[in-house]
């Protein structure tokens, strides 16, 4: 099982534990999760997430 599959399973389990059926595997809650996430803290724990966020920030900076 790949890393993405592990995260997908964790998301579906979390949605289920919160009392909701994960009809789309939990992705239907992506907006709410993203709004509640502390991206700075998360990126300190996950180098690939930090790299991803740094790339997005660099591309969104005005030239």
N, CA, C, O and CB atoms as a CASP TS submission, in Angstrom:
PFRMAT TS
TARGET T0000
AUTHOR 0000-0000-0000
METHOD Language model
MODEL 1
PARENT N/A
ATOM      1  N   UNK     1       0.840  -1.171   0.000  1.00  0.00           N
ATOM      2  CA  UNK     1       0.000   0.000   0.000  1.00  0.00           C
ATOM      3  C   UNK     1       0.886   1.235   0.000  1.00  0.00           C
ATOM      4  O   UNK     1       1.803   1.346   0.814  1.00  0.00           O
ATOM      5  CB  UNK     1      -0.957  -0.003   1.210  1.00  0.00           C
ATOM      6  N   UNK     2       0.614   2.170  -0.916  1.00  0.00           N
ATOM      7  CA  UNK     2       1.408   3.386  -1.021  1.00  0.00           C
ATOM      8  C   UNK     2       1.031   4.412   0.031  1.00  0.00           C
ATOM      9  O   UNK     2       0.015   4.292   0.715  1.00  0.00           O
ATOM     10  CB  UNK     2       1.254   3.985  -2.391  1.00  0.00           C
ATOM     11  N   UNK     3       1.879   5.422   0.139  1.00  0.00           N
ATOM     12  CA  UNK     3       1.667   6.476   1.131  1.00  0.00           C
ATOM     13  C   UNK     3       0.329   7.181   0.918  1.00  0.00           C
ATOM     14  O   UNK     3      -0.368   7.499   1.881  1.00  0.00           O
ATOM     15  CB  UNK     3       2.811   7.494   1.075  1.00  0.00           C
ATOM     16  N   UNK     4      -0.031   7.425  -0.343  1.00  0.00           N
ATOM     17  CA  UNK     4      -1.302   8.088  -0.632  1.00  0.00           C
ATOM     18  C   UNK     4      -2.473   7.233  -0.168  1.00  0.00           C
ATOM     19  O   UNK     4      -3.457   7.759   0.352  1.00  0.00           O
ATOM     20  CB  UNK     4      -1.427   8.387  -2.132  1.00  0.00           C
ATOM     21  N   UNK     5      -2.377   5.933  -0.349  1.00  0.00           N
ATOM     22  CA  UNK     5      -3.456   5.050   0.086  1.00  0.00           C
ATOM     23  C   UNK     5      -3.611   5.075   1.599  1.00  0.00           C
ATOM     24  O   UNK     5      -4.726   4.997   2.115  1.00  0.00           O
ATOM     25  CB  UNK     5      -3.200   3.621  -0.390  1.00  0.00           C
ATOM     26  N   UNK     6      -2.499   5.184   2.304  1.00  0.00           N
ATOM     27  CA  UNK     6      -2.552   5.261   3.767  1.00  0.00           C
ATOM     28  C   UNK     6      -3.289   6.531   4.178  1.00  0.00           C
ATOM     29  O   UNK     6      -4.166   6.486   5.040  1.00  0.00           O
ATOM     30  CB  UNK     6      -1.119   5.233   4.382  1.00  0.00           C
ATOM     31  N   UNK     7      -2.937   7.675   3.561  1.00  0.00           N
ATOM     32  CA  UNK     7      -3.594   8.938   3.898  1.00  0.00           C
ATOM     33  C   UNK     7      -5.076   8.909   3.547  1.00  0.00           C
ATOM     34  O   UNK     7      -5.904   9.423   4.299  1.00  0.00           O
ATOM     35  CB  UNK     7      -2.914  10.096   3.178  1.00  0.00           C
ATOM     36  N   UNK     8      -5.410   8.314   2.413  1.00  0.00           N
ATOM     37  CA  UNK     8      -6.821   8.201   2.028  1.00  0.00           C
ATOM     38  C   UNK     8      -7.597   7.383   3.052  1.00  0.00           C
ATOM     39  O   UNK     8      -8.723   7.731   3.408  1.00  0.00           O
ATOM     40  CB  UNK     8      -6.952   7.564   0.633  1.00  0.00           C
ATOM     41  N   UNK     9      -6.996   6.300   3.521  1.00  0.00           N
ATOM     42  CA  UNK     9      -7.644   5.461   4.531  1.00  0.00           C
ATOM     43  C   UNK     9      -7.814   6.199   5.846  1.00  0.00           C
ATOM     44  O   UNK     9      -8.857   6.084   6.490  1.00  0.00           O
ATOM     45  CB  UNK     9      -6.843   4.190   4.755  1.00  0.00           C
ATOM     46  N   UNK    10      -6.798   6.958   6.254  1.00  0.00           N
ATOM     47  CA  UNK    10      -6.887   7.742   7.483  1.00  0.00           C
ATOM     48  C   UNK    10      -7.984   8.796   7.384  1.00  0.00           C
ATOM     49  O   UNK    10      -8.718   9.027   8.345  1.00  0.00           O
ATOM     50  CB  UNK    10      -5.544   8.408   7.788  1.00  0.00           C
ATOM     51  N   UNK    11      -8.093   9.432   6.229  1.00  0.00           N
ATOM     52  CA  UNK    11      -9.134  10.435   6.024  1.00  0.00           C
ATOM     53  C   UNK    11     -10.519   9.793   6.126  1.00  0.00           C
ATOM     54  O   UNK    11     -11.389  10.307   6.829  1.00  0.00           O
ATOM     55  CB  UNK    11      -8.960  11.127   4.654  1.00  0.00           C
ATOM     56  N   UNK    12     -10.725   8.693   5.440  1.00  0.00           N
ATOM     57  CA  UNK    12     -12.027   8.015   5.489  1.00  0.00           C
ATOM     58  C   UNK    12     -12.358   7.579   6.916  1.00  0.00           C
ATOM     59  O   UNK    12     -13.500   7.718   7.355  1.00  0.00           O
ATOM     60  CB  UNK    12     -12.037   6.794   4.545  1.00  0.00           C
ATOM     61  N   UNK    13     -11.377   7.056   7.639  1.00  0.00           N
ATOM     62  CA  UNK    13     -11.602   6.638   9.031  1.00  0.00           C
ATOM     63  C   UNK    13     -11.975   7.833   9.912  1.00  0.00           C
ATOM     64  O   UNK    13     -12.872   7.732  10.749  1.00  0.00           O
ATOM     65  CB  UNK    13     -10.345   5.942   9.592  1.00  0.00           C
ATOM     66  N   UNK    14     -11.292   8.952   9.726  1.00  0.00           N
ATOM     67  CA  UNK    14     -11.573  10.144  10.534  1.00  0.00           C
ATOM     68  C   UNK    14     -12.985  10.665  10.264  1.00  0.00           C
ATOM     69  O   UNK    14     -13.689  11.082  11.183  1.00  0.00           O
ATOM     70  CB  UNK    14     -10.537  11.247  10.244  1.00  0.00           C
ATOM     71  N   UNK    15     -13.386  10.637   9.002  1.00  0.00           N
ATOM     72  CA  UNK    15     -14.736  11.090   8.644  1.00  0.00           C
ATOM     73  C   UNK    15     -15.772  10.167   9.280  1.00  0.00           C
ATOM     74  O   UNK    15     -16.775  10.629   9.824  1.00  0.00           O
ATOM     75  CB  UNK    15     -14.918  11.130   7.096  1.00  0.00           C
ATOM     76  N   UNK    16     -15.524   8.874   9.208  1.00  0.00           N
ATOM     77  CA  UNK    16     -16.435   7.896   9.821  1.00  0.00           C
ATOM     78  C   UNK    16     -16.541   8.121  11.330  1.00  0.00           C
ATOM     79  O   UNK    16     -17.640   8.132  11.884  1.00  0.00           O
ATOM     80  CB  UNK    16     -15.955   6.456   9.534  1.00  0.00           C
ATOM     81  N   UNK    17     -15.392   8.300  11.992  1.00  0.00           N
ATOM     82  CA  UNK    17     -15.377   8.516  13.448  1.00  0.00           C
ATOM     83  C   UNK    17     -16.092   9.796  13.836  1.00  0.00           C
ATOM     84  O   UNK    17     -16.598   9.911  14.953  1.00  0.00           O
ATOM     85  CB  UNK    17     -13.944   8.556  13.965  1.00  0.00           C
ATOM     86  N   UNK    18     -16.139  10.762  12.925  1.00  0.00           N
ATOM     87  CA  UNK    18     -16.840  12.015  13.187  1.00  0.00           C
ATOM     88  C   UNK    18     -18.345  11.870  12.970  1.00  0.00           C
ATOM     89  O   UNK    18     -19.103  12.819  13.173  1.00  0.00           O
ATOM     90  CB  UNK    18     -16.287  13.124  12.294  1.00  0.00           C
ATOM     91  N   UNK    19     -18.766  10.685  12.560  1.00  0.00           N
ATOM     92  CA  UNK    19     -20.193  10.421  12.403  1.00  0.00           C
ATOM     93  C   UNK    19     -20.759  10.683  11.028  1.00  0.00           C
ATOM     94  O   UNK    19     -21.975  10.793  10.866  1.00  0.00           O
ATOM     95  CB  UNK    19     -20.932  11.222  13.362  1.00  0.00           C
ATOM     96  N   UNK    20     -19.893  10.785  10.036  1.00  0.00           N
ATOM     97  CA  UNK    20     -20.342  11.038   8.670  1.00  0.00           C
ATOM     98  C   UNK    20     -19.953   9.876   7.771  1.00  0.00           C
ATOM     99  O   UNK    20     -18.878   9.300   7.940  1.00  0.00           O
ATOM    100  CB  UNK    20     -19.749  12.356   8.132  1.00  0.00           C
ATOM    101  N   UNK    21     -20.798   9.526   6.832  1.00  0.00           N
ATOM    102  CA  UNK    21     -20.386   8.493   5.869  1.00  0.00           C
ATOM    103  C   UNK    21     -19.428   9.102   4.845  1.00  0.00           C
ATOM    104  O   UNK    21     -19.752  10.121   4.236  1.00  0.00           O
ATOM    105  CB  UNK    21     -21.627   7.869   5.153  1.00  0.00           C
ATOM    106  N   UNK    22     -18.271   8.505   4.647  1.00  0.00           N
ATOM    107  CA  UNK    22     -17.323   9.044   3.656  1.00  0.00           C
ATOM    108  C   UNK    22     -17.741   8.638   2.243  1.00  0.00           C
ATOM    109  O   UNK    22     -17.137   7.758   1.630  1.00  0.00           O
ATOM    110  CB  UNK    22     -15.880   8.548   3.951  1.00  0.00           C
ATOM    111  N   UNK    23     -18.789   9.297   1.739  1.00  0.00           N
ATOM    112  CA  UNK    23     -19.353   8.895   0.445  1.00  0.00           C
ATOM    113  C   UNK    23     -18.360   9.022  -0.701  1.00  0.00           C
ATOM    114  O   UNK    23     -18.427   8.267  -1.670  1.00  0.00           O
ATOM    115  CB  UNK    23     -20.575   9.722   0.139  1.00  0.00           C
ATOM    116  N   UNK    24     -17.444   9.970  -0.594  1.00  0.00           N
ATOM    117  CA  UNK    24     -16.405  10.133  -1.625  1.00  0.00           C
ATOM    118  C   UNK    24     -15.026   9.858  -1.037  1.00  0.00           C
ATOM    119  O   UNK    24     -14.023  10.375  -1.529  1.00  0.00           O
ATOM    120  CB  UNK    24     -16.452  11.557  -2.231  1.00  0.00           C
ATOM    121  N   UNK    25     -14.980   9.052   0.006  1.00  0.00           N
ATOM    122  CA  UNK    25     -13.721   8.735   0.658  1.00  0.00           C
ATOM    123  C   UNK    25     -13.259   9.813   1.632  1.00  0.00           C
ATOM    124  O   UNK    25     -12.157   9.735   2.174  1.00  0.00           O
ATOM    125  CB  UNK    25     -12.667   8.512  -0.374  1.00  0.00           C
ATOM    126  N   UNK    26     -14.101  10.813   1.850  1.00  0.00           N
ATOM    127  CA  UNK    26     -13.760  11.905   2.755  1.00  0.00           C
ATOM    128  C   UNK    26     -13.369  13.177   2.035  1.00  0.00           C
ATOM    129  O   UNK    26     -13.324  14.246   2.644  1.00  0.00           O
ATOM    130  CB  UNK    26     -12.649  11.488   3.656  1.00  0.00           C
ATOM    131  N   UNK    27     -13.086  13.078   0.751  1.00  0.00           N
ATOM    132  CA  UNK    27     -12.641  14.252  -0.007  1.00  0.00           C
ATOM    133  C   UNK    27     -13.719  15.329  -0.060  1.00  0.00           C
ATOM    134  O   UNK    27     -13.424  16.497  -0.312  1.00  0.00           O
ATOM    135  CB  UNK    27     -12.243  13.847  -1.426  1.00  0.00           C
ATOM    136  N   UNK    28     -14.966  14.936   0.177  1.00  0.00           N
ATOM    137  CA  UNK    28     -16.045  15.921   0.183  1.00  0.00           C
ATOM    138  C   UNK    28     -15.905  16.931   1.326  1.00  0.00           C
ATOM    139  O   UNK    28     -16.593  17.952   1.339  1.00  0.00           O
ATOM    140  CB  UNK    28     -17.388  15.215   0.283  1.00  0.00           C
ATOM    141  N   UNK    29     -15.021  16.651   2.282  1.00  0.00           N
ATOM    142  CA  UNK    29     -14.771  17.561   3.394  1.00  0.00           C
ATOM    143  C   UNK    29     -13.454  18.325   3.221  1.00  0.00           C
ATOM    144  O   UNK    29     -12.968  18.933   4.174  1.00  0.00           O
ATOM    145  CB  UNK    29     -14.753  16.784   4.707  1.00  0.00           C
ATOM    146  N   UNK    30     -12.881  18.303   2.036  1.00  0.00           N
ATOM    147  CA  UNK    30     -11.569  18.907   1.787  1.00  0.00           C
ATOM    148  C   UNK    30     -11.542  20.393   2.117  1.00  0.00           C
ATOM    149  O   UNK    30     -10.589  20.868   2.735  1.00  0.00           O
ATOM    150  CB  UNK    30     -11.170  18.702   0.342  1.00  0.00           C
ATOM    151  N   UNK    31     -12.566  21.131   1.716  1.00  0.00           N
ATOM    152  CA  UNK    31     -12.579  22.574   1.968  1.00  0.00           C
ATOM    153  C   UNK    31     -12.538  22.863   3.466  1.00  0.00           C
ATOM    154  O   UNK    31     -11.743  23.685   3.921  1.00  0.00           O
ATOM    155  CB  UNK    31     -13.828  23.221   1.338  1.00  0.00           C
ATOM    156  N   UNK    32     -13.397  22.184   4.234  1.00  0.00           N
ATOM    157  CA  UNK    32     -13.441  22.404   5.676  1.00  0.00           C
ATOM    158  C   UNK    32     -12.130  22.015   6.339  1.00  0.00           C
ATOM    159  O   UNK    32     -11.659  22.699   7.248  1.00  0.00           O
ATOM    160  CB  UNK    32     -14.588  21.621   6.294  1.00  0.00           C
ATOM    161  N   UNK    33     -11.541  20.916   5.884  1.00  0.00           N
ATOM    162  CA  UNK    33     -10.267  20.478   6.446  1.00  0.00           C
ATOM    163  C   UNK    33      -9.153  21.477   6.140  1.00  0.00           C
ATOM    164  O   UNK    33      -8.357  21.814   7.017  1.00  0.00           O
ATOM    165  CB  UNK    33      -9.896  19.097   5.904  1.00  0.00           C
ATOM    166  N   UNK    34      -9.099  21.942   4.911  1.00  0.00           N
ATOM    167  CA  UNK    34      -8.058  22.894   4.516  1.00  0.00           C
ATOM    168  C   UNK    34      -8.191  24.203   5.285  1.00  0.00           C
ATOM    169  O   UNK    34      -7.190  24.802   5.679  1.00  0.00           O
ATOM    170  CB  UNK    34      -8.122  23.162   3.007  1.00  0.00           C
ATOM    171  N   UNK    35      -9.436  24.648   5.499  1.00  0.00           N
ATOM    172  CA  UNK    35      -9.650  25.896   6.234  1.00  0.00           C
ATOM    173  C   UNK    35      -9.241  25.755   7.697  1.00  0.00           C
ATOM    174  O   UNK    35      -8.818  26.732   8.316  1.00  0.00           O
ATOM    175  CB  UNK    35     -11.117  26.323   6.139  1.00  0.00           C
ATOM    176  N   UNK    36      -9.361  24.560   8.254  1.00  0.00           N
ATOM    177  CA  UNK    36      -9.046  24.347   9.670  1.00  0.00           C
ATOM    178  C   UNK    36      -7.587  23.972   9.910  1.00  0.00           C
ATOM    179  O   UNK    36      -7.119  23.986  11.048  1.00  0.00           O
ATOM    180  CB  UNK    36      -9.936  23.268  10.232  1.00  0.00           C
ATOM    181  N   UNK    37      -6.868  23.637   8.836  1.00  0.00           N
ATOM    182  CA  UNK    37      -5.503  23.153   8.974  1.00  0.00           C
ATOM    183  C   UNK    37      -4.506  24.246   9.322  1.00  0.00           C
ATOM    184  O   UNK    37      -4.625  25.376   8.848  1.00  0.00           O
ATOM    185  CB  UNK    37      -5.081  22.484   7.713  1.00  0.00           C
ATOM    186  N   UNK    38      -3.534  23.913  10.140  1.00  0.00           N
ATOM    187  CA  UNK    38      -2.414  24.802  10.440  1.00  0.00           C
ATOM    188  C   UNK    38      -1.274  24.374   9.509  1.00  0.00           C
ATOM    189  O   UNK    38      -0.478  23.497   9.844  1.00  0.00           O
ATOM    190  CB  UNK    38      -1.987  24.731  11.982  1.00  0.00           C
ATOM    191  N   UNK    39      -1.213  25.006   8.341  1.00  0.00           N
ATOM    192  CA  UNK    39      -0.246  24.593   7.329  1.00  0.00           C
ATOM    193  C   UNK    39       1.199  24.831   7.766  1.00  0.00           C
ATOM    194  O   UNK    39       2.090  24.069   7.390  1.00  0.00           O
ATOM    195  CB  UNK    39      -0.514  25.328   6.035  1.00  0.00           C
ATOM    196  N   UNK    40       1.439  25.871   8.549  1.00  0.00           N
ATOM    197  CA  UNK    40       2.796  26.114   9.031  1.00  0.00           C
ATOM    198  C   UNK    40       3.257  24.957   9.904  1.00  0.00           C
ATOM    199  O   UNK    40       4.349  24.419   9.718  1.00  0.00           O
ATOM    200  CB  UNK    40       2.869  27.439   9.813  1.00  0.00           C
ATOM    201  N   UNK    41       2.425  24.587  10.843  1.00  0.00           N
ATOM    202  CA  UNK    41       2.772  23.481  11.746  1.00  0.00           C
ATOM    203  C   UNK    41       2.911  22.157  10.977  1.00  0.00           C
ATOM    204  O   UNK    41       3.842  21.386  11.210  1.00  0.00           O
ATOM    205  CB  UNK    41       1.701  23.341  12.853  1.00  0.00           C
ATOM    206  N   UNK    42       1.979  21.914  10.070  1.00  0.00           N
ATOM    207  CA  UNK    42       2.024  20.674   9.293  1.00  0.00           C
ATOM    208  C   UNK    42       3.281  20.612   8.425  1.00  0.00           C
ATOM    209  O   UNK    42       3.886  19.550   8.277  1.00  0.00           O
ATOM    210  CB  UNK    42       0.770  20.549   8.415  1.00  0.00           C
ATOM    211  N   UNK    43       3.670  21.756   7.851  1.00  0.00           N
ATOM    212  CA  UNK    43       4.843  21.744   6.967  1.00  0.00           C
ATOM    213  C   UNK    43       6.142  21.557   7.753  1.00  0.00           C
ATOM    214  O   UNK    43       7.150  21.132   7.189  1.00  0.00           O
ATOM    215  CB  UNK    43       4.908  23.043   6.159  1.00  0.00           C
ATOM    216  N   UNK    44       6.122  21.871   9.043  1.00  0.00           N
ATOM    217  CA  UNK    44       7.303  21.611   9.870  1.00  0.00           C
ATOM    218  C   UNK    44       7.488  20.118  10.094  1.00  0.00           C
ATOM    219  O   UNK    44       8.602  19.658  10.344  1.00  0.00           O
ATOM    220  CB  UNK    44       7.189  22.336  11.219  1.00  0.00           C
ATOM    221  N   UNK    45       6.401  19.360  10.007  1.00  0.00           N
ATOM    222  CA  UNK    45       6.457  17.922  10.242  1.00  0.00           C
ATOM    223  C   UNK    45       6.630  17.117   8.964  1.00  0.00           C
ATOM    224  O   UNK    45       7.021  15.951   9.014  1.00  0.00           O
ATOM    225  CB  UNK    45       5.213  17.475  10.949  1.00  0.00           C
ATOM    226  N   UNK    46       6.347  17.724   7.824  1.00  0.00           N
ATOM    227  CA  UNK    46       6.366  16.981   6.560  1.00  0.00           C
ATOM    228  C   UNK    46       7.112  17.806   5.512  1.00  0.00           C
ATOM    229  O   UNK    46       6.598  18.809   5.017  1.00  0.00           O
ATOM    230  CB  UNK    46       4.913  16.651   6.076  1.00  0.00           C
ATOM    231  N   UNK    47       8.331  17.372   5.180  1.00  0.00           N
ATOM    232  CA  UNK    47       9.173  18.113   4.227  1.00  0.00           C
ATOM    233  C   UNK    47       8.532  18.246   2.856  1.00  0.00           C
ATOM    234  O   UNK    47       8.648  19.292   2.218  1.00  0.00           O
ATOM    235  CB  UNK    47      10.517  17.434   4.085  1.00  0.00           C
ATOM    236  N   UNK    48       7.858  17.204   2.398  1.00  0.00           N
ATOM    237  CA  UNK    48       7.265  17.283   1.066  1.00  0.00           C
ATOM    238  C   UNK    48       6.116  18.289   1.048  1.00  0.00           C
ATOM    239  O   UNK    48       5.922  18.977   0.046  1.00  0.00           O
ATOM    240  CB  UNK    48       6.768  15.899   0.615  1.00  0.00           C
ATOM    241  N   UNK    49       5.362  18.387   2.126  1.00  0.00           N
ATOM    242  CA  UNK    49       4.299  19.397   2.208  1.00  0.00           C
ATOM    243  C   UNK    49       4.919  20.787   2.219  1.00  0.00           C
ATOM    244  O   UNK    49       4.412  21.690   1.553  1.00  0.00           O
ATOM    245  CB  UNK    49       3.420  19.183   3.475  1.00  0.00           C
ATOM    246  N   UNK    50       5.999  20.974   2.957  1.00  0.00           N
ATOM    247  CA  UNK    50       6.679  22.274   2.987  1.00  0.00           C
ATOM    248  C   UNK    50       7.162  22.662   1.596  1.00  0.00           C
ATOM    249  O   UNK    50       6.996  23.807   1.174  1.00  0.00           O
ATOM    250  CB  UNK    50       7.864  22.243   3.967  1.00  0.00           C
ATOM    251  N   UNK    51       7.749  21.727   0.897  1.00  0.00           N
ATOM    252  CA  UNK    51       8.218  21.995  -0.463  1.00  0.00           C
ATOM    253  C   UNK    51       7.040  22.399  -1.353  1.00  0.00           C
ATOM    254  O   UNK    51       7.136  23.367  -2.108  1.00  0.00           O
ATOM    255  CB  UNK    51       8.940  20.751  -1.049  1.00  0.00           C
ATOM    256  N   UNK    52       5.949  21.671  -1.267  1.00  0.00           N
ATOM    257  CA  UNK    52       4.752  21.958  -2.057  1.00  0.00           C
ATOM    258  C   UNK    52       4.235  23.368  -1.752  1.00  0.00           C
ATOM    259  O   UNK    52       3.959  24.137  -2.673  1.00  0.00           O
ATOM    260  CB  UNK    52       3.651  20.908  -1.774  1.00  0.00           C
ATOM    261  N   UNK    53       4.104  23.707  -0.476  1.00  0.00           N
ATOM    262  CA  UNK    53       3.592  25.021  -0.089  1.00  0.00           C
ATOM    263  C   UNK    53       4.543  26.136  -0.506  1.00  0.00           C
ATOM    264  O   UNK    53       4.097  27.205  -0.921  1.00  0.00           O
ATOM    265  CB  UNK    53       3.358  25.076   1.417  1.00  0.00           C
ATOM    266  N   UNK    54       5.850  25.896  -0.400  1.00  0.00           N
ATOM    267  CA  UNK    54       6.828  26.889  -0.841  1.00  0.00           C
ATOM    268  C   UNK    54       6.723  27.135  -2.342  1.00  0.00           C
ATOM    269  O   UNK    54       6.830  28.275  -2.794  1.00  0.00           O
ATOM    270  CB  UNK    54       8.247  26.437  -0.480  1.00  0.00           C
ATOM    271  N   UNK    55       6.514  26.076  -3.113  1.00  0.00           N
ATOM    272  CA  UNK    55       6.362  26.204  -4.565  1.00  0.00           C
ATOM    273  C   UNK    55       5.113  27.008  -4.913  1.00  0.00           C
ATOM    274  O   UNK    55       5.150  27.873  -5.787  1.00  0.00           O
ATOM    275  CB  UNK    55       6.296  24.816  -5.222  1.00  0.00           C
ATOM    276  N   UNK    56       4.016  26.721  -4.231  1.00  0.00           N
ATOM    277  CA  UNK    56       2.781  27.471  -4.486  1.00  0.00           C
ATOM    278  C   UNK    56       2.985  28.948  -4.151  1.00  0.00           C
ATOM    279  O   UNK    56       2.614  29.822  -4.934  1.00  0.00           O
ATOM    280  CB  UNK    56       1.604  26.888  -3.660  1.00  0.00           C
ATOM    281  N   UNK    57       3.577  29.224  -2.984  1.00  0.00           N
ATOM    282  CA  UNK    57       3.801  30.605  -2.565  1.00  0.00           C
ATOM    283  C   UNK    57       4.675  31.343  -3.578  1.00  0.00           C
ATOM    284  O   UNK    57       4.403  32.499  -3.904  1.00  0.00           O
ATOM    285  CB  UNK    57       4.452  30.645  -1.171  1.00  0.00           C
ATOM    286  N   UNK    58       5.708  30.692  -4.072  1.00  0.00           N
ATOM    287  CA  UNK    58       6.607  31.326  -5.042  1.00  0.00           C
ATOM    288  C   UNK    58       5.878  31.662  -6.338  1.00  0.00           C
ATOM    289  O   UNK    58       6.138  32.697  -6.952  1.00  0.00           O
ATOM    290  CB  UNK    58       7.801  30.413  -5.339  1.00  0.00           C
ATOM    291  N   UNK    59       4.979  30.800  -6.745  1.00  0.00           N
ATOM    292  CA  UNK    59       4.257  31.033  -7.996  1.00  0.00           C
ATOM    293  C   UNK    59       3.145  32.083  -7.843  1.00  0.00           C
ATOM    294  O   UNK    59       2.732  32.701  -8.824  1.00  0.00           O
ATOM    295  CB  UNK    59       3.662  29.723  -8.500  1.00  0.00           C
ATOM    296  N   UNK    60       2.671  32.276  -6.626  1.00  0.00           N
ATOM    297  CA  UNK    60       1.614  33.256  -6.398  1.00  0.00           C
ATOM    298  C   UNK    60       2.155  34.651  -6.082  1.00  0.00           C
ATOM    299  O   UNK    60       1.392  35.617  -6.061  1.00  0.00           O
ATOM    300  CB  UNK    60       0.725  32.793  -5.273  1.00  0.00           C
ATOM    301  N   UNK    61       3.447  34.764  -5.838  1.00  0.00           N
ATOM    302  CA  UNK    61       4.041  36.079  -5.569  1.00  0.00           C
ATOM    303  C   UNK    61       3.989  36.936  -6.813  1.00  0.00           C
ATOM    304  O   UNK    61       4.276  36.469  -7.915  1.00  0.00           O
ATOM    305  CB  UNK    61       5.495  35.941  -5.081  1.00  0.00           C
ATOM    306  N   UNK    62       3.619  38.200  -6.634  1.00  0.00           N
ATOM    307  CA  UNK    62       3.593  39.093  -7.810  1.00  0.00           C
ATOM    308  C   UNK    62       5.018  39.338  -8.305  1.00  0.00           C
ATOM    309  O   UNK    62       5.964  39.398  -7.520  1.00  0.00           O
ATOM    310  CB  UNK    62       2.898  40.452  -7.465  1.00  0.00           C
ATOM    311  N   UNK    63       5.145  39.474  -9.597  1.00  0.00           N
ATOM    312  CA  UNK    63       6.469  39.689 -10.196  1.00  0.00           C
ATOM    313  C   UNK    63       6.757  41.134 -10.393  1.00  0.00           C
ATOM    314  O   UNK    63       7.827  41.489 -10.886  1.00  0.00           O
ATOM    315  CB  UNK    63       6.587  38.979 -11.509  1.00  0.00           C
TER
END
